Amino acid sequence: MAKLEQRMEAQRLAQLGCSEREIAQQLKISPATAHRWIKTPIEADLAAAARKGQNTE
């Protein structure tokens, strides 16, 4: 699953009431990454990546 798709899934699961720990386990990511993905809007990370010239996929 592409990173952006995983982020969208993490945010969807958070809206459904899943804990950060449950999301991390389901998506096989660290709890810290789950926390950041849930709390930071995707648009903000995309803008930061564009400024740095990084590929987001």
C-alpha atoms as one frame of an Amber mdcrd trajectory, in Angstrom:
protein
   0.000   0.000   0.000   1.374   3.384  -0.961   2.290   5.764   1.844  -0.464
   8.250   0.973  -3.066   5.477   0.938  -1.832   4.276   4.335  -2.131   7.797
   5.744  -5.662   8.132   4.451  -6.538   4.750   5.956  -5.003   5.778   9.296
  -7.102   8.932   9.366 -10.226   6.966   8.407  -9.637   4.448  11.189  -9.087
   7.274  13.674 -12.422   8.785  12.690 -14.029   5.393  13.308 -12.655   5.452
  16.861  -9.645   3.141  16.597  -6.759   3.912  18.932  -3.350   4.939  17.608
  -1.990   1.613  18.815  -4.666  -0.351  16.913  -4.009   1.685  13.782  -0.261
   1.121  14.080  -0.740  -2.629  14.431  -3.187  -2.853  11.546  -1.045  -0.802
   9.151   2.249  -2.269  10.433   3.714   1.127  11.315   5.134   2.495  14.556
   2.760   4.099  17.069   4.706   7.356  16.678   4.107   7.321  12.921   0.422
   6.565  13.466   0.207   9.514  15.857   1.880  11.879  13.391  -0.239  10.694
  10.470  -3.451  11.183  12.443  -2.549  14.581  13.895  -0.903  16.175  10.833
  -3.071  17.062   7.830  -1.903  15.330   4.651  -1.872  18.683   2.866   0.713
  20.037   5.325   3.064  17.109   4.723   2.612  17.336   0.947   3.485  21.038
   1.043   6.564  20.347   3.158   7.664  17.568   0.791   7.197  19.864  -2.201
   9.374  22.510  -0.565  12.079  19.915   0.007  11.648  18.417  -3.468  10.902
  14.973  -2.086   8.778  12.301  -3.687   5.672  11.569  -1.563   4.998   8.093
  -2.943
